[in-house]
Each structure stands twice: as structure tokens, then as C-alpha cells.
Amino acid sequence: MRKYERLRNLREDSDMTQAQVGKYLHITQRSYAHYEAGTREIPIEILIELANLYQVNLDYLVGRTNIKDRLPM
């Protein structure tokens, strides 16, 4: 598993706590902390919600690209 540094960076850049993100996702702070630390796999539904929250594309979120922009629908 990998550590999702970008999740932490995006959360901190948005001035949010892990508890706030957990609340947005309808999960506990502890569950979210596991995702951020890379100790649990992140379900695709959660990744999509995080991409929506931070207004970035999924590839950026998981470190596949450095381009944050969302793709046009």
C-alpha cells in the first residue's frame, strides 16, 4: 500500500481536519486517517468523493499526474 501524501496536502491546503473530511465522507476520523496513511485501501467511491471535495481529478489524487484540473464532462 502507498501513503497518500496528496490527500494530506489537499486537506491541509483546504484548512480541514481529518474529522471534518471524515464527516463529509460519512466515515470516522480514524477511518479517514487510515486512508491518508495508506494503511487501508481507499474504495473508489471515497476517491471520487475526495476528488469532488478538492475539485481535482482522480489521477492527481492518487499521484499519477501533477495536473490538478478536472477533465471536462
PDB file of N, CA, C and O in Angstrom:
ATOM      1  N   MET A   1       0.834  -1.188   0.000  1.00  0.00           N
ATOM      2  CA  MET A   1       0.000   0.000   0.000  1.00  0.00           C
ATOM      3  C   MET A   1       0.875   1.246   0.000  1.00  0.00           C
ATOM      4  O   MET A   1       2.040   1.205   0.396  1.00  0.00           O
ATOM      5  N   ARG A   2       0.309   2.326  -0.439  1.00  0.00           N
ATOM      6  CA  ARG A   2       1.072   3.564  -0.515  1.00  0.00           C
ATOM      7  C   ARG A   2       0.462   4.631   0.370  1.00  0.00           C
ATOM      8  O   ARG A   2      -0.737   4.647   0.647  1.00  0.00           O
ATOM      9  N   LYS A   3       1.320   5.499   0.790  1.00  0.00           N
ATOM     10  CA  LYS A   3       0.857   6.639   1.586  1.00  0.00           C
ATOM     11  C   LYS A   3       0.342   7.709   0.623  1.00  0.00           C
ATOM     12  O   LYS A   3       0.985   8.019  -0.379  1.00  0.00           O
ATOM     13  N   TYR A   4      -0.800   8.254   0.934  1.00  0.00           N
ATOM     14  CA  TYR A   4      -1.409   9.268   0.077  1.00  0.00           C
ATOM     15  C   TYR A   4      -1.074  10.654   0.606  1.00  0.00           C
ATOM     16  O   TYR A   4      -1.901  11.305   1.245  1.00  0.00           O
ATOM     17  N   GLU A   5       0.155  11.098   0.329  1.00  0.00           N
ATOM     18  CA  GLU A   5       0.593  12.424   0.773  1.00  0.00           C
ATOM     19  C   GLU A   5      -0.279  13.530   0.209  1.00  0.00           C
ATOM     20  O   GLU A   5      -0.529  14.538   0.870  1.00  0.00           O
ATOM     21  N   ARG A   6      -0.735  13.337  -1.007  1.00  0.00           N
ATOM     22  CA  ARG A   6      -1.562  14.381  -1.624  1.00  0.00           C
ATOM     23  C   ARG A   6      -2.861  14.578  -0.874  1.00  0.00           C
ATOM     24  O   ARG A   6      -3.369  15.696  -0.798  1.00  0.00           O
ATOM     25  N   LEU A   7      -3.407  13.508  -0.318  1.00  0.00           N
ATOM     26  CA  LEU A   7      -4.627  13.661   0.471  1.00  0.00           C
ATOM     27  C   LEU A   7      -4.384  14.598   1.641  1.00  0.00           C
ATOM     28  O   LEU A   7      -5.175  15.503   1.905  1.00  0.00           O
ATOM     29  N   ARG A   8      -3.280  14.367   2.338  1.00  0.00           N
ATOM     30  CA  ARG A   8      -2.964  15.227   3.482  1.00  0.00           C
ATOM     31  C   ARG A   8      -2.724  16.656   3.020  1.00  0.00           C
ATOM     32  O   ARG A   8      -3.232  17.601   3.624  1.00  0.00           O
ATOM     33  N   ASN A   9      -1.955  16.817   1.957  1.00  0.00           N
ATOM     34  CA  ASN A   9      -1.655  18.166   1.462  1.00  0.00           C
ATOM     35  C   ASN A   9      -2.919  18.903   1.028  1.00  0.00           C
ATOM     36  O   ASN A   9      -3.091  20.078   1.351  1.00  0.00           O
ATOM     37  N   LEU A  10      -3.796  18.228   0.305  1.00  0.00           N
ATOM     38  CA  LEU A  10      -5.038  18.860  -0.130  1.00  0.00           C
ATOM     39  C   LEU A  10      -5.911  19.219   1.063  1.00  0.00           C
ATOM     40  O   LEU A  10      -6.513  20.292   1.102  1.00  0.00           O
ATOM     41  N   ARG A  11      -5.975  18.316   2.036  1.00  0.00           N
ATOM     42  CA  ARG A  11      -6.777  18.584   3.240  1.00  0.00           C
ATOM     43  C   ARG A  11      -6.230  19.795   3.986  1.00  0.00           C
ATOM     44  O   ARG A  11      -6.990  20.682   4.376  1.00  0.00           O
ATOM     45  N   GLU A  12      -4.921  19.833   4.183  1.00  0.00           N
ATOM     46  CA  GLU A  12      -4.314  20.954   4.906  1.00  0.00           C
ATOM     47  C   GLU A  12      -4.447  22.255   4.124  1.00  0.00           C
ATOM     48  O   GLU A  12      -4.698  23.308   4.710  1.00  0.00           O
ATOM     49  N   ASP A  13      -4.281  22.191   2.803  1.00  0.00           N
ATOM     50  CA  ASP A  13      -4.451  23.396   1.975  1.00  0.00           C
ATOM     51  C   ASP A  13      -5.877  23.930   2.054  1.00  0.00           C
ATOM     52  O   ASP A  13      -6.109  25.125   1.871  1.00  0.00           O
ATOM     53  N   SER A  14      -6.828  23.043   2.327  1.00  0.00           N
ATOM     54  CA  SER A  14      -8.232  23.441   2.463  1.00  0.00           C
ATOM     55  C   SER A  14      -8.586  23.805   3.902  1.00  0.00           C
ATOM     56  O   SER A  14      -9.749  24.054   4.219  1.00  0.00           O
ATOM     57  N   ASP A  15      -7.572  23.835   4.769  1.00  0.00           N
ATOM     58  CA  ASP A  15      -7.778  24.145   6.190  1.00  0.00           C
ATOM     59  C   ASP A  15      -8.841  23.253   6.829  1.00  0.00           C
ATOM     60  O   ASP A  15      -9.705  23.721   7.571  1.00  0.00           O
ATOM     61  N   MET A  16      -8.755  21.960   6.521  1.00  0.00           N
ATOM     62  CA  MET A  16      -9.703  20.996   7.081  1.00  0.00           C
ATOM     63  C   MET A  16      -8.957  20.012   7.978  1.00  0.00           C
ATOM     64  O   MET A  16      -7.771  19.745   7.782  1.00  0.00           O
ATOM     65  N   THR A  17      -9.669  19.483   8.957  1.00  0.00           N
ATOM     66  CA  THR A  17      -9.118  18.438   9.811  1.00  0.00           C
ATOM     67  C   THR A  17      -9.540  17.080   9.245  1.00  0.00           C
ATOM     68  O   THR A  17     -10.424  16.990   8.393  1.00  0.00           O
ATOM     69  N   GLN A  18      -8.888  16.032   9.739  1.00  0.00           N
ATOM     70  CA  GLN A  18      -9.296  14.693   9.339  1.00  0.00           C
ATOM     71  C   GLN A  18     -10.741  14.431   9.758  1.00  0.00           C
ATOM     72  O   GLN A  18     -11.488  13.774   9.034  1.00  0.00           O
ATOM     73  N   ALA A  19     -11.128  14.936  10.905  1.00  0.00           N
ATOM     74  CA  ALA A  19     -12.500  14.750  11.380  1.00  0.00           C
ATOM     75  C   ALA A  19     -13.499  15.410  10.431  1.00  0.00           C
ATOM     76  O   ALA A  19     -14.558  14.843  10.160  1.00  0.00           O
ATOM     77  N   GLN A  20     -13.177  16.591   9.926  1.00  0.00           N
ATOM     78  CA  GLN A  20     -14.073  17.295   9.010  1.00  0.00           C
ATOM     79  C   GLN A  20     -14.220  16.526   7.697  1.00  0.00           C
ATOM     80  O   GLN A  20     -15.321  16.402   7.162  1.00  0.00           O
ATOM     81  N   VAL A  21     -13.103  16.014   7.187  1.00  0.00           N
ATOM     82  CA  VAL A  21     -13.167  15.237   5.945  1.00  0.00           C
ATOM     83  C   VAL A  21     -13.951  13.946   6.189  1.00  0.00           C
ATOM     84  O   VAL A  21     -14.765  13.542   5.358  1.00  0.00           O
ATOM     85  N   GLY A  22     -13.701  13.305   7.327  1.00  0.00           N
ATOM     86  CA  GLY A  22     -14.455  12.109   7.670  1.00  0.00           C
ATOM     87  C   GLY A  22     -15.948  12.377   7.717  1.00  0.00           C
ATOM     88  O   GLY A  22     -16.742  11.577   7.221  1.00  0.00           O
ATOM     89  N   LYS A  23     -16.330  13.487   8.303  1.00  0.00           N
ATOM     90  CA  LYS A  23     -17.745  13.855   8.376  1.00  0.00           C
ATOM     91  C   LYS A  23     -18.323  14.040   6.978  1.00  0.00           C
ATOM     92  O   LYS A  23     -19.430  13.581   6.697  1.00  0.00           O
ATOM     93  N   TYR A  24     -17.574  14.715   6.097  1.00  0.00           N
ATOM     94  CA  TYR A  24     -18.006  14.910   4.712  1.00  0.00           C
ATOM     95  C   TYR A  24     -18.231  13.569   4.020  1.00  0.00           C
ATOM     96  O   TYR A  24     -19.167  13.406   3.237  1.00  0.00           O
ATOM     97  N   LEU A  25     -17.350  12.607   4.327  1.00  0.00           N
ATOM     98  CA  LEU A  25     -17.422  11.286   3.693  1.00  0.00           C
ATOM     99  C   LEU A  25     -18.360  10.322   4.422  1.00  0.00           C
ATOM    100  O   LEU A  25     -18.601   9.210   3.952  1.00  0.00           O
ATOM    101  N   HIS A  26     -18.885  10.749   5.566  1.00  0.00           N
ATOM    102  CA  HIS A  26     -19.747   9.903   6.403  1.00  0.00           C
ATOM    103  C   HIS A  26     -18.996   8.693   6.951  1.00  0.00           C
ATOM    104  O   HIS A  26     -19.525   7.583   7.014  1.00  0.00           O
ATOM    105  N   ILE A  27     -17.740   8.941   7.347  1.00  0.00           N
ATOM    106  CA  ILE A  27     -16.919   7.920   7.992  1.00  0.00           C
ATOM    107  C   ILE A  27     -16.258   8.561   9.215  1.00  0.00           C
ATOM    108  O   ILE A  27     -16.330   9.776   9.397  1.00  0.00           O
ATOM    109  N   THR A  28     -15.622   7.752  10.041  1.00  0.00           N
ATOM    110  CA  THR A  28     -14.958   8.293  11.223  1.00  0.00           C
ATOM    111  C   THR A  28     -13.619   8.920  10.851  1.00  0.00           C
ATOM    112  O   THR A  28     -13.052   8.649   9.793  1.00  0.00           O
ATOM    113  N   GLN A  29     -13.137   9.765  11.753  1.00  0.00           N
ATOM    114  CA  GLN A  29     -11.807  10.365  11.568  1.00  0.00           C
ATOM    115  C   GLN A  29     -10.764   9.266  11.484  1.00  0.00           C
ATOM    116  O   GLN A  29      -9.845   9.343  10.669  1.00  0.00           O
ATOM    117  N   ARG A  30     -10.896   8.252  12.314  1.00  0.00           N
ATOM    118  CA  ARG A  30      -9.926   7.156  12.335  1.00  0.00           C
ATOM    119  C   ARG A  30      -9.889   6.412  10.993  1.00  0.00           C
ATOM    120  O   ARG A  30      -8.814   6.072  10.497  1.00  0.00           O
ATOM    121  N   SER A  31     -11.048   6.166  10.419  1.00  0.00           N
ATOM    122  CA  SER A  31     -11.090   5.506   9.108  1.00  0.00           C
ATOM    123  C   SER A  31     -10.408   6.361   8.056  1.00  0.00           C
ATOM    124  O   SER A  31      -9.635   5.861   7.239  1.00  0.00           O
ATOM    125  N   TYR A  32     -10.701   7.656   8.081  1.00  0.00           N
ATOM    126  CA  TYR A  32     -10.061   8.541   7.115  1.00  0.00           C
ATOM    127  C   TYR A  32      -8.543   8.577   7.324  1.00  0.00           C
ATOM    128  O   TYR A  32      -7.786   8.583   6.353  1.00  0.00           O
ATOM    129  N   ALA A  33      -8.104   8.600   8.566  1.00  0.00           N
ATOM    130  CA  ALA A  33      -6.667   8.621   8.867  1.00  0.00           C
ATOM    131  C   ALA A  33      -5.969   7.402   8.272  1.00  0.00           C
ATOM    132  O   ALA A  33      -4.841   7.509   7.791  1.00  0.00           O
ATOM    133  N   HIS A  34      -6.623   6.256   8.299  1.00  0.00           N
ATOM    134  CA  HIS A  34      -6.052   5.046   7.685  1.00  0.00           C
ATOM    135  C   HIS A  34      -5.875   5.235   6.175  1.00  0.00           C
ATOM    136  O   HIS A  34      -4.864   4.816   5.611  1.00  0.00           O
ATOM    137  N   TYR A  35      -6.843   5.856   5.531  1.00  0.00           N
ATOM    138  CA  TYR A  35      -6.723   6.107   4.092  1.00  0.00           C
ATOM    139  C   TYR A  35      -5.553   7.029   3.808  1.00  0.00           C
ATOM    140  O   TYR A  35      -4.747   6.771   2.914  1.00  0.00           O
ATOM    141  N   GLU A  36      -5.465   8.099   4.569  1.00  0.00           N
ATOM    142  CA  GLU A  36      -4.406   9.086   4.360  1.00  0.00           C
ATOM    143  C   GLU A  36      -3.023   8.474   4.596  1.00  0.00           C
ATOM    144  O   GLU A  36      -2.066   8.798   3.893  1.00  0.00           O
ATOM    145  N   ALA A  37      -2.929   7.600   5.576  1.00  0.00           N
ATOM    146  CA  ALA A  37      -1.652   6.951   5.909  1.00  0.00           C
ATOM    147  C   ALA A  37      -1.322   5.802   4.964  1.00  0.00           C
ATOM    148  O   ALA A  37      -0.186   5.329   4.936  1.00  0.00           O
ATOM    149  N   GLY A  38      -2.303   5.352   4.193  1.00  0.00           N
ATOM    150  CA  GLY A  38      -2.061   4.253   3.271  1.00  0.00           C
ATOM    151  C   GLY A  38      -2.131   2.884   3.933  1.00  0.00           C
ATOM    152  O   GLY A  38      -1.665   1.899   3.360  1.00  0.00           O
ATOM    153  N   THR A  39      -2.703   2.805   5.122  1.00  0.00           N
ATOM    154  CA  THR A  39      -2.798   1.518   5.808  1.00  0.00           C
ATOM    155  C   THR A  39      -4.072   0.763   5.444  1.00  0.00           C
ATOM    156  O   THR A  39      -4.236  -0.394   5.833  1.00  0.00           O
ATOM    157  N   ARG A  40      -4.963   1.393   4.712  1.00  0.00           N
ATOM    158  CA  ARG A  40      -6.164   0.749   4.168  1.00  0.00           C
ATOM    159  C   ARG A  40      -6.358   1.210   2.736  1.00  0.00           C
ATOM    160  O   ARG A  40      -6.072   2.355   2.387  1.00  0.00           O
ATOM    161  N   GLU A  41      -6.849   0.297   1.915  1.00  0.00           N
ATOM    162  CA  GLU A  41      -7.197   0.651   0.541  1.00  0.00           C
ATOM    163  C   GLU A  41      -8.384   1.608   0.557  1.00  0.00           C
ATOM    164  O   GLU A  41      -9.290   1.480   1.381  1.00  0.00           O
ATOM    165  N   ILE A  42      -8.366   2.562  -0.360  1.00  0.00           N
ATOM    166  CA  ILE A  42      -9.448   3.538  -0.435  1.00  0.00           C
ATOM    167  C   ILE A  42     -10.448   3.066  -1.499  1.00  0.00           C
ATOM    168  O   ILE A  42     -10.080   2.904  -2.663  1.00  0.00           O
ATOM    169  N   PRO A  43     -11.699   2.846  -1.110  1.00  0.00           N
ATOM    170  CA  PRO A  43     -12.709   2.458  -2.106  1.00  0.00           C
ATOM    171  C   PRO A  43     -12.871   3.547  -3.169  1.00  0.00           C
ATOM    172  O   PRO A  43     -12.727   4.736  -2.884  1.00  0.00           O
ATOM    173  N   ILE A  44     -13.167   3.130  -4.372  1.00  0.00           N
ATOM    174  CA  ILE A  44     -13.298   4.077  -5.479  1.00  0.00           C
ATOM    175  C   ILE A  44     -14.358   5.135  -5.193  1.00  0.00           C
ATOM    176  O   ILE A  44     -14.210   6.285  -5.608  1.00  0.00           O
ATOM    177  N   GLU A  45     -15.422   4.761  -4.490  1.00  0.00           N
ATOM    178  CA  GLU A  45     -16.475   5.726  -4.174  1.00  0.00           C
ATOM    179  C   GLU A  45     -15.928   6.857  -3.300  1.00  0.00           C
ATOM    180  O   GLU A  45     -16.305   8.017  -3.467  1.00  0.00           O
ATOM    181  N   ILE A  46     -15.037   6.509  -2.368  1.00  0.00           N
ATOM    182  CA  ILE A  46     -14.419   7.509  -1.488  1.00  0.00           C
ATOM    183  C   ILE A  46     -13.462   8.377  -2.299  1.00  0.00           C
ATOM    184  O   ILE A  46     -13.430   9.594  -2.116  1.00  0.00           O
ATOM    185  N   LEU A  47     -12.684   7.769  -3.189  1.00  0.00           N
ATOM    186  CA  LEU A  47     -11.769   8.551  -4.033  1.00  0.00           C
ATOM    187  C   LEU A  47     -12.537   9.564  -4.874  1.00  0.00           C
ATOM    188  O   LEU A  47     -12.106  10.706  -5.027  1.00  0.00           O
ATOM    189  N   ILE A  48     -13.665   9.147  -5.412  1.00  0.00           N
ATOM    190  CA  ILE A  48     -14.480  10.065  -6.218  1.00  0.00           C
ATOM    191  C   ILE A  48     -14.981  11.218  -5.368  1.00  0.00           C
ATOM    192  O   ILE A  48     -14.938  12.370  -5.798  1.00  0.00           O
ATOM    193  N   GLU A  49     -15.456  10.921  -4.165  1.00  0.00           N
ATOM    194  CA  GLU A  49     -15.930  11.978  -3.273  1.00  0.00           C
ATOM    195  C   GLU A  49     -14.797  12.936  -2.894  1.00  0.00           C
ATOM    196  O   GLU A  49     -15.011  14.146  -2.809  1.00  0.00           O
ATOM    197  N   LEU A  50     -13.599  12.404  -2.669  1.00  0.00           N
ATOM    198  CA  LEU A  50     -12.459  13.265  -2.340  1.00  0.00           C
ATOM    199  C   LEU A  50     -12.076  14.143  -3.523  1.00  0.00           C
ATOM    200  O   LEU A  50     -11.759  15.319  -3.345  1.00  0.00           O
ATOM    201  N   ALA A  51     -12.103  13.586  -4.719  1.00  0.00           N
ATOM    202  CA  ALA A  51     -11.811  14.381  -5.916  1.00  0.00           C
ATOM    203  C   ALA A  51     -12.842  15.500  -6.060  1.00  0.00           C
ATOM    204  O   ALA A  51     -12.496  16.621  -6.431  1.00  0.00           O
ATOM    205  N   ASN A  52     -14.096  15.197  -5.771  1.00  0.00           N
ATOM    206  CA  ASN A  52     -15.142  16.226  -5.821  1.00  0.00           C
ATOM    207  C   ASN A  52     -14.917  17.285  -4.754  1.00  0.00           C
ATOM    208  O   ASN A  52     -15.041  18.480  -5.021  1.00  0.00           O
ATOM    209  N   LEU A  53     -14.587  16.848  -3.552  1.00  0.00           N
ATOM    210  CA  LEU A  53     -14.354  17.783  -2.448  1.00  0.00           C
ATOM    211  C   LEU A  53     -13.250  18.776  -2.782  1.00  0.00           C
ATOM    212  O   LEU A  53     -13.405  19.980  -2.581  1.00  0.00           O
ATOM    213  N   TYR A  54     -12.134  18.263  -3.294  1.00  0.00           N
ATOM    214  CA  TYR A  54     -10.967  19.109  -3.557  1.00  0.00           C
ATOM    215  C   TYR A  54     -10.928  19.669  -4.976  1.00  0.00           C
ATOM    216  O   TYR A  54     -10.015  20.416  -5.328  1.00  0.00           O
ATOM    217  N   GLN A  55     -11.923  19.306  -5.790  1.00  0.00           N
ATOM    218  CA  GLN A  55     -12.003  19.800  -7.167  1.00  0.00           C
ATOM    219  C   GLN A  55     -10.747  19.476  -7.970  1.00  0.00           C
ATOM    220  O   GLN A  55     -10.194  20.334  -8.657  1.00  0.00           O
ATOM    221  N   VAL A  56     -10.307  18.218  -7.872  1.00  0.00           N
ATOM    222  CA  VAL A  56      -9.151  17.737  -8.632  1.00  0.00           C
ATOM    223  C   VAL A  56      -9.559  16.462  -9.353  1.00  0.00           C
ATOM    224  O   VAL A  56     -10.600  15.878  -9.056  1.00  0.00           O
ATOM    225  N   ASN A  57      -8.729  16.033 -10.306  1.00  0.00           N
ATOM    226  CA  ASN A  57      -9.046  14.781 -10.988  1.00  0.00           C
ATOM    227  C   ASN A  57      -8.471  13.593 -10.213  1.00  0.00           C
ATOM    228  O   ASN A  57      -7.561  13.756  -9.401  1.00  0.00           O
ATOM    229  N   LEU A  58      -8.998  12.423 -10.465  1.00  0.00           N
ATOM    230  CA  LEU A  58      -8.585  11.226  -9.731  1.00  0.00           C
ATOM    231  C   LEU A  58      -7.116  10.890  -9.943  1.00  0.00           C
ATOM    232  O   LEU A  58      -6.443  10.458  -9.007  1.00  0.00           O
ATOM    233  N   ASP A  59      -6.611  11.079 -11.149  1.00  0.00           N
ATOM    234  CA  ASP A  59      -5.202  10.780 -11.402  1.00  0.00           C
ATOM    235  C   ASP A  59      -4.295  11.651 -10.538  1.00  0.00           C
ATOM    236  O   ASP A  59      -3.275  11.172 -10.043  1.00  0.00           O
ATOM    237  N   TYR A  60      -4.644  12.902 -10.353  1.00  0.00           N
ATOM    238  CA  TYR A  60      -3.864  13.766  -9.473  1.00  0.00           C
ATOM    239  C   TYR A  60      -3.951  13.271  -8.033  1.00  0.00           C
ATOM    240  O   TYR A  60      -2.946  13.219  -7.324  1.00  0.00           O
ATOM    241  N   LEU A  61      -5.135  12.915  -7.616  1.00  0.00           N
ATOM    242  CA  LEU A  61      -5.363  12.486  -6.245  1.00  0.00           C
ATOM    243  C   LEU A  61      -4.494  11.289  -5.870  1.00  0.00           C
ATOM    244  O   LEU A  61      -3.981  11.217  -4.753  1.00  0.00           O
ATOM    245  N   VAL A  62      -4.327  10.356  -6.793  1.00  0.00           N
ATOM    246  CA  VAL A  62      -3.552   9.149  -6.491  1.00  0.00           C
ATOM    247  C   VAL A  62      -2.108   9.221  -6.980  1.00  0.00           C
ATOM    248  O   VAL A  62      -1.381   8.229  -6.917  1.00  0.00           O
ATOM    249  N   GLY A  63      -1.689  10.389  -7.467  1.00  0.00           N
ATOM    250  CA  GLY A  63      -0.289  10.589  -7.814  1.00  0.00           C
ATOM    251  C   GLY A  63       0.128  10.146  -9.200  1.00  0.00           C
ATOM    252  O   GLY A  63       1.320   9.976  -9.458  1.00  0.00           O
ATOM    253  N   ARG A  64      -0.826   9.957 -10.096  1.00  0.00           N
ATOM    254  CA  ARG A  64      -0.490   9.541 -11.460  1.00  0.00           C
ATOM    255  C   ARG A  64      -0.130  10.705 -12.362  1.00  0.00           C
ATOM    256  O   ARG A  64       0.466  10.510 -13.421  1.00  0.00           O
ATOM    257  N   THR A  65      -0.488  11.917 -11.953  1.00  0.00           N
ATOM    258  CA  THR A  65      -0.175  13.114 -12.722  1.00  0.00           C
ATOM    259  C   THR A  65      -0.005  14.273 -11.756  1.00  0.00           C
ATOM    260  O   THR A  65      -0.448  14.219 -10.609  1.00  0.00           O
ATOM    261  N   ASN A  66       0.645  15.323 -12.244  1.00  0.00           N
ATOM    262  CA  ASN A  66       0.781  16.536 -11.447  1.00  0.00           C
ATOM    263  C   ASN A  66      -0.211  17.605 -11.869  1.00  0.00           C
ATOM    264  O   ASN A  66      -0.163  18.733 -11.378  1.00  0.00           O
ATOM    265  N   ILE A  67      -1.115  17.250 -12.780  1.00  0.00           N
ATOM    266  CA  ILE A  67      -2.119  18.180 -13.281  1.00  0.00           C
ATOM    267  C   ILE A  67      -3.382  18.016 -12.432  1.00  0.00           C
ATOM    268  O   ILE A  67      -4.001  16.952 -12.421  1.00  0.00           O
ATOM    269  N   LYS A  68      -3.751  19.078 -11.727  1.00  0.00           N
ATOM    270  CA  LYS A  68      -4.893  19.018 -10.818  1.00  0.00           C
ATOM    271  C   LYS A  68      -6.234  19.132 -11.540  1.00  0.00           C
ATOM    272  O   LYS A  68      -7.231  18.576 -11.079  1.00  0.00           O
ATOM    273  N   ASP A  69      -6.268  19.840 -12.657  1.00  0.00           N
ATOM    274  CA  ASP A  69      -7.530  20.166 -13.328  1.00  0.00           C
ATOM    275  C   ASP A  69      -8.390  18.944 -13.573  1.00  0.00           C
ATOM    276  O   ASP A  69      -7.912  17.887 -13.986  1.00  0.00           O
ATOM    277  N   ARG A  70      -9.666  19.119 -13.306  1.00  0.00           N
ATOM    278  CA  ARG A  70     -10.630  18.062 -13.605  1.00  0.00           C
ATOM    279  C   ARG A  70     -10.873  18.039 -15.095  1.00  0.00           C
ATOM    280  O   ARG A  70     -10.788  19.071 -15.761  1.00  0.00           O
ATOM    281  N   LEU A  71     -11.171  16.878 -15.618  1.00  0.00           N
ATOM    282  CA  LEU A  71     -11.476  16.740 -17.037  1.00  0.00           C
ATOM    283  C   LEU A  71     -12.891  17.231 -17.292  1.00  0.00           C
ATOM    284  O   LEU A  71     -13.776  17.037 -16.458  1.00  0.00           O
ATOM    285  N   PRO A  72     -13.113  17.869 -18.443  1.00  0.00           N
ATOM    286  CA  PRO A  72     -14.472  18.310 -18.763  1.00  0.00           C
ATOM    287  C   PRO A  72     -15.371  17.090 -18.950  1.00  0.00           C
ATOM    288  O   PRO A  72     -14.934  16.039 -19.420  1.00  0.00           O
ATOM    289  N   MET A  73     -16.631  17.256 -18.574  1.00  0.00           N
ATOM    290  CA  MET A  73     -17.576  16.138 -18.689  1.00  0.00           C
ATOM    291  C   MET A  73     -18.226  16.112 -20.041  1.00  0.00           C
ATOM    292  O   MET A  73     -19.050  15.239 -20.313  1.00  0.00           O
TER     293      MET A  73
END
